[in-house]
Amino acid sequence: MTSPDLPEVPSPDAEARRAAVARHDAMAVPAGGLGVLAELGCWLAAAQGACPPRPPARARVVVVAADHGIAAAGVSAYAPDVTVKQVAATLEQGTPVSVTATVAGVSVRVVDAGLDAELLPGQGRHRIRRGSGRIDREDALTAEETERAFRIGRGLADEEVDAGADLLIPASLGVGATTAASTLVAAVTGAEPVAVVGRGSGIGDGAWMRKCAAIRDALRRTRPVSKEPLGLLRTAGGADLAVLTGFLVQAALRRTPVLLDGLVVGAAALLADELAPGARAWWLAAQISPEPAMTFVLQHLQLVPVLDLQVRQGDGTGAVAVVPLLQMAARLLGDTVTAESAGIVPVRAVSG
């Protein structure tokens, strides 16, 4: 498969970042006193191209749901039919991301990219197929499905940005998804299969061993396409991963900041940055994930997580927790008085 013809990813505004750094240096606080909050404000200023930045007011979670054939290998704590139930609960605002989003003032959208079930009301426009192939034995998608899923992901990002979203949070739901994601992480980073295998949905030792075997076999199948991001998505990814990859690419092209959270989104981010070098500059890692494969993702992308929540949920819950911090960071840059205006002068400056 050939890589899509993409424009060059723009860089965040370096001048706005320098202005934010200078503004922090002038504040009536000790040097470095605001710690990570200061860095968040500078990142947001660069992403928005303005100092001080605006507090994110229209953050949007986009949950991409799909089933994975590899679930039949017994790699998850849940049966394959659980995904559609999770989607229904999210639509009814009963899942963790729905609850936390309400607290943080964030809206949530659910997209059916590949549920192996009858269409839910209002869904269907973005479905690629019913479930993805079992990646230890067959390709997840066809070449045409992979390309279409990538285009749909880009279109979703355009829809959200055009509707006014100023901060995007891609997320996922899907039984078996972390097995596919771990395979992709190993394929891109060169990690050994056993090094990327986590507990995912809370699996026991038996399922963990089956997951290791599944990733080993799937990884073997990726060797002919190891340098082809879309080829990897076709061979060992899935509808959700391909959609998320397109979403992340387009968000960067549209100069829109993104919060990363969860292994499935992390795997998609690896491939998105391969397809569109520099996209990572528009992303902020929300939190440290307990999934070992996510450590490889963050190291490869050179991203430092904001929080250590140990949230394993891939539905965006951890990222939503960071939204209020970004809002605070923006307000700090805009509203904190300067040392000069407050008449605050360090003793060493007075004494010479």
C-alpha positions as CSV (number, residue, x, y, z in Angstrom):
1,M,0.0,0.0,0.0
2,T,1.3,3.5,-0.8
3,S,1.3,6.3,1.7
4,P,-1.4,9.0,1.2
5,D,-0.2,12.3,-0.3
6,L,-0.4,14.6,2.7
7,P,0.6,18.2,3.1
8,E,3.4,19.2,5.4
9,V,2.4,19.4,9.1
10,P,2.6,23.0,10.3
11,S,4.6,23.7,13.5
12,P,3.1,25.2,16.6
13,D,3.8,29.0,16.9
14,A,7.3,29.4,18.4
15,E,6.8,33.1,18.9
16,A,3.7,32.6,21.0
17,R,5.5,30.1,23.1
18,R,8.4,32.5,23.7
19,A,5.9,35.2,24.7
20,A,4.3,32.7,27.1
21,V,7.7,31.9,28.6
22,A,8.5,35.6,29.0
23,R,5.1,36.2,30.6
24,H,5.7,33.5,33.1
25,D,9.1,34.9,33.9
26,A,7.5,38.3,34.6
27,M,4.8,36.9,37.0
28,A,4.7,37.6,40.7
29,V,5.7,34.1,41.5
30,P,9.0,32.5,42.3
31,A,11.0,31.3,39.3
32,G,9.6,27.9,38.3
33,G,6.9,28.3,40.9
34,L,4.1,27.1,38.6
35,G,5.9,24.0,37.5
36,V,4.0,21.8,35.0
37,L,1.1,24.3,34.9
38,A,3.4,26.8,33.3
39,E,4.5,24.3,30.7
40,L,0.9,23.5,29.9
41,G,0.2,27.2,29.3
42,C,3.2,27.6,27.0
43,W,2.1,24.5,25.0
44,L,-1.4,25.8,24.7
45,A,-0.1,29.2,23.6
46,A,2.0,27.7,20.9
47,A,-0.9,25.5,19.7
48,Q,-3.3,28.4,19.5
49,G,-0.7,30.9,18.2
50,A,-1.7,33.4,20.9
51,C,-0.4,34.6,24.2
52,P,-2.1,34.5,26.6
53,P,-4.0,31.5,25.2
54,R,-7.8,31.0,25.5
55,P,-9.0,28.4,28.0
56,P,-10.3,25.5,26.0
57,A,-14.1,26.0,26.0
58,R,-15.2,23.3,23.4
59,A,-13.1,20.2,24.2
60,R,-14.5,17.2,22.5
61,V,-14.0,13.5,23.1
62,V,-14.4,11.3,20.0
63,V,-14.8,7.6,21.0
64,V,-14.1,5.3,18.0
65,A,-15.6,1.8,18.6
66,A,-14.9,-1.4,16.8
67,D,-14.7,-5.1,17.4
68,H,-11.6,-7.2,16.8
69,G,-11.5,-10.8,15.6
70,I,-8.6,-11.6,17.8
71,A,-11.0,-11.5,20.8
72,A,-11.9,-15.0,19.7
73,A,-8.5,-16.1,20.8
74,G,-9.4,-15.5,24.5
75,V,-7.1,-12.5,25.0
76,S,-9.7,-10.4,26.9
77,A,-11.6,-10.6,30.1
78,Y,-14.8,-9.8,28.2
79,A,-16.7,-11.6,25.6
80,P,-16.7,-10.1,22.1
81,D,-20.3,-8.9,22.3
82,V,-19.4,-6.6,25.2
83,T,-18.2,-3.7,23.0
84,V,-21.7,-2.8,21.7
85,K,-23.0,-2.8,25.3
86,Q,-20.1,-0.4,26.3
87,V,-21.1,1.8,23.4
88,A,-24.7,1.9,24.4
89,A,-23.8,2.7,28.0
90,T,-21.6,5.6,26.8
91,L,-24.4,7.0,24.7
92,E,-26.6,6.8,27.8
93,Q,-23.9,8.7,29.7
94,G,-23.2,5.9,32.1
95,T,-19.5,5.1,31.5
96,P,-16.5,6.7,33.1
97,V,-15.7,9.1,30.2
98,S,-19.3,10.2,30.1
99,V,-19.4,11.0,33.8
100,T,-16.0,12.7,34.0
101,A,-16.8,14.7,30.8
102,T,-19.9,16.1,32.4
103,V,-17.8,17.3,35.3
104,A,-15.1,18.9,33.1
105,G,-17.6,20.5,30.7
106,V,-16.5,18.3,27.8
107,S,-18.8,16.8,25.1
108,V,-18.6,13.2,24.0
109,R,-19.2,11.7,20.5
110,V,-19.3,8.0,19.8
111,V,-18.5,6.6,16.3
112,D,-19.2,3.1,15.2
113,A,-16.2,2.2,13.0
114,G,-16.5,-1.6,13.1
115,L,-18.9,-3.1,15.7
116,D,-19.8,-6.6,15.0
117,A,-23.4,-5.9,15.7
118,E,-26.6,-4.4,14.3
119,L,-26.3,-0.6,13.9
120,L,-27.3,1.5,16.9
121,P,-29.6,4.4,16.4
122,G,-27.8,7.3,14.8
123,Q,-24.8,5.2,13.9
124,G,-23.7,3.7,10.6
125,R,-22.3,6.6,8.6
126,H,-18.7,5.8,9.6
127,R,-18.8,2.0,9.8
128,I,-16.1,0.3,7.8
129,R,-17.2,-3.3,8.3
130,R,-18.6,-5.6,11.0
131,G,-15.6,-6.4,13.1
132,S,-11.9,-6.7,12.0
133,G,-10.1,-9.9,11.0
134,R,-8.3,-12.1,13.5
135,I,-4.8,-10.7,13.1
136,D,-2.9,-13.8,14.2
137,R,-4.3,-15.6,11.2
138,E,-5.6,-13.0,8.7
139,D,-5.5,-9.4,7.8
140,A,-7.6,-7.0,10.0
141,L,-8.8,-5.1,6.9
142,T,-8.6,-5.0,3.2
143,A,-6.5,-2.4,1.5
144,E,-9.6,-0.5,0.4
145,E,-11.1,-0.6,3.9
146,T,-7.9,0.7,5.4
147,E,-7.7,3.6,3.1
148,R,-11.4,4.4,3.6
149,A,-11.1,4.2,7.4
150,F,-8.1,6.6,7.2
151,R,-10.1,9.1,5.1
152,I,-13.1,8.8,7.5
153,G,-10.8,9.6,10.4
154,R,-9.5,12.7,8.7
155,G,-13.1,13.7,7.9
156,L,-14.1,13.3,11.5
157,A,-11.4,15.6,12.6
158,D,-12.5,18.2,10.0
159,E,-16.1,17.9,11.3
160,E,-15.1,18.6,14.8
161,V,-12.8,21.5,14.1
162,D,-15.3,23.0,11.7
163,A,-17.9,22.7,14.4
164,G,-15.7,24.8,16.8
165,A,-13.8,22.2,18.8
166,D,-10.7,23.8,20.3
167,L,-9.2,20.6,22.0
168,L,-9.7,17.1,20.7
169,I,-9.5,13.8,22.7
170,P,-9.6,10.7,20.6
171,A,-10.6,7.5,22.4
172,S,-11.5,3.9,21.8
173,L,-13.8,1.1,22.8
174,G,-13.3,-2.4,21.6
175,V,-12.8,-5.9,23.0
176,G,-9.4,-7.1,21.8
177,A,-8.2,-3.7,20.8
178,T,-5.2,-3.6,23.0
179,T,-3.9,-6.8,21.4
180,A,-3.9,-5.2,18.0
181,A,-2.5,-2.0,19.4
182,S,0.3,-3.8,21.2
183,T,1.2,-5.6,18.0
184,L,1.5,-2.3,16.1
185,V,3.6,-0.8,18.9
186,A,6.0,-3.7,18.7
187,A,6.1,-3.5,14.9
188,V,7.0,0.2,14.9
189,T,9.4,0.4,17.9
190,G,11.1,-3.0,17.5
191,A,10.0,-4.1,21.0
192,E,9.8,-7.8,21.8
193,P,6.2,-9.2,21.9
194,V,6.4,-10.2,25.6
195,A,7.6,-6.6,26.5
196,V,4.4,-5.0,25.2
197,V,1.8,-7.3,26.6
198,G,-0.2,-5.9,29.4
199,R,-3.3,-6.9,31.3
200,G,-5.6,-4.8,29.1
201,S,-9.2,-5.5,30.3
202,G,-7.9,-7.1,33.5
203,I,-6.9,-10.5,32.2
204,G,-5.4,-13.3,34.3
205,D,-2.3,-15.3,33.6
206,G,-3.9,-17.7,31.1
207,A,-5.3,-15.0,28.9
208,W,-2.0,-13.1,29.2
209,M,-0.2,-16.0,27.8
210,R,-2.7,-16.3,25.0
211,K,-2.3,-12.7,24.3
212,C,1.5,-13.1,24.1
213,A,1.1,-15.9,21.5
214,A,-1.4,-13.9,19.5
215,I,0.8,-10.8,19.4
216,R,3.8,-13.0,18.4
217,D,1.9,-14.6,15.5
218,A,0.4,-11.3,14.4
219,L,3.8,-9.5,14.6
220,R,5.3,-12.2,12.4
221,R,2.6,-11.4,9.8
222,T,3.6,-7.7,9.8
223,R,7.2,-8.2,8.7
224,P,6.6,-7.6,5.0
225,V,4.9,-4.3,5.7
226,S,6.9,-3.2,8.7
227,K,7.9,0.2,7.1
228,E,4.4,0.9,5.7
229,P,2.0,2.5,8.2
230,L,-1.2,1.8,6.2
231,G,0.1,-1.7,5.5
232,L,0.5,-2.3,9.3
233,L,-3.0,-1.0,9.9
234,R,-4.3,-3.4,7.3
235,T,-2.4,-6.4,8.5
236,A,-2.6,-6.0,12.3
237,G,-4.7,-3.0,13.1
238,G,-8.4,-2.6,12.7
239,A,-11.1,-0.2,11.7
240,D,-10.8,1.8,14.9
241,L,-7.0,2.1,14.7
242,A,-7.1,3.2,11.1
243,V,-9.8,5.8,11.8
244,L,-7.9,7.1,14.8
245,T,-4.7,7.4,12.8
246,G,-6.5,9.5,10.2
247,F,-8.1,11.6,12.9
248,L,-4.7,12.4,14.6
249,V,-3.1,13.3,11.3
250,Q,-5.8,15.7,10.3
251,A,-6.0,17.3,13.7
252,A,-2.3,18.2,13.4
253,L,-2.9,19.5,9.8
254,R,-5.7,21.6,11.2
255,R,-3.5,23.0,13.9
256,T,-5.7,21.7,16.7
257,P,-4.3,20.5,20.0
258,V,-4.9,16.9,21.0
259,L,-4.8,15.0,24.3
260,L,-3.5,11.4,24.0
261,D,-4.7,8.8,26.4
262,G,-4.9,5.0,26.2
263,L,-2.9,2.4,24.4
264,V,-5.1,2.1,21.3
265,V,-4.9,5.9,20.7
266,G,-1.1,5.7,21.4
267,A,-0.6,3.0,18.8
268,A,-2.5,5.1,16.3
269,A,-0.4,8.1,17.2
270,L,2.8,6.2,16.4
271,L,1.5,5.5,12.9
272,A,0.1,9.0,12.4
273,D,3.5,10.6,13.2
274,E,5.1,8.1,10.7
275,L,2.6,9.3,8.0
276,A,2.8,13.0,8.9
277,P,6.1,13.7,10.5
278,G,5.9,16.5,13.1
279,A,2.3,15.7,14.1
280,R,3.4,14.8,17.6
281,A,4.1,18.5,18.3
282,W,0.3,19.0,18.5
283,W,-0.2,16.3,21.0
284,L,0.0,16.2,24.8
285,A,0.2,12.9,26.7
286,A,-2.4,13.1,29.4
287,Q,-1.3,10.4,31.8
288,I,0.9,7.4,32.4
289,S,-0.9,4.2,31.4
290,P,-0.4,0.9,33.2
291,E,0.0,-0.8,29.8
292,P,3.7,-1.5,29.1
293,A,3.3,-0.9,25.4
294,M,2.3,2.7,26.1
295,T,5.8,3.3,27.6
296,F,7.3,2.5,24.3
297,V,4.8,4.8,22.6
298,L,5.8,7.8,24.8
299,Q,9.5,7.1,24.5
300,H,9.2,6.9,20.7
301,L,7.2,10.1,20.4
302,Q,9.3,11.8,23.1
303,L,6.2,12.8,25.1
304,V,6.1,13.3,28.9
305,P,2.7,12.5,30.6
306,V,1.1,15.2,32.6
307,L,-0.4,13.0,35.3
308,D,0.2,9.6,36.8
309,L,-3.4,8.3,37.3
310,Q,-2.8,4.7,36.3
311,V,-6.1,4.7,34.5
312,R,-6.3,1.8,32.1
313,Q,-9.6,2.9,30.5
314,G,-9.1,3.6,26.8
315,D,-12.3,5.7,26.6
316,G,-10.6,9.0,27.3
317,T,-11.3,9.2,31.0
318,G,-7.7,10.0,31.9
319,A,-7.4,12.8,29.2
320,V,-10.6,14.4,30.4
321,A,-9.0,14.8,33.8
322,V,-6.4,17.1,32.2
323,V,-8.8,19.5,30.6
324,P,-9.4,21.6,33.8
325,L,-5.6,21.8,34.2
326,L,-5.3,23.3,30.7
327,Q,-8.1,25.7,31.5
328,M,-6.3,26.7,34.7
329,A,-3.0,27.1,32.9
330,A,-4.5,29.4,30.3
331,R,-6.1,31.6,33.0
332,L,-2.8,31.7,34.9
333,L,-1.1,33.2,31.9
334,G,-3.9,35.6,31.2
335,D,-4.8,36.8,34.7
336,T,-1.8,36.5,37.1
337,V,-0.3,39.9,37.9
338,T,3.3,40.7,37.1
339,A,6.0,41.2,39.7
340,E,6.4,44.8,38.5
341,S,2.8,45.7,38.7
342,A,2.5,44.2,42.2
343,G,5.7,45.9,43.4
344,I,7.3,42.7,44.2
345,V,11.1,42.8,43.9
346,P,13.4,39.9,45.1
347,V,15.7,40.8,47.9
348,R,18.8,40.2,45.8
349,A,17.6,42.8,43.3
350,V,17.1,45.4,46.0
351,S,20.5,44.6,47.7
352,G,22.3,44.4,44.4
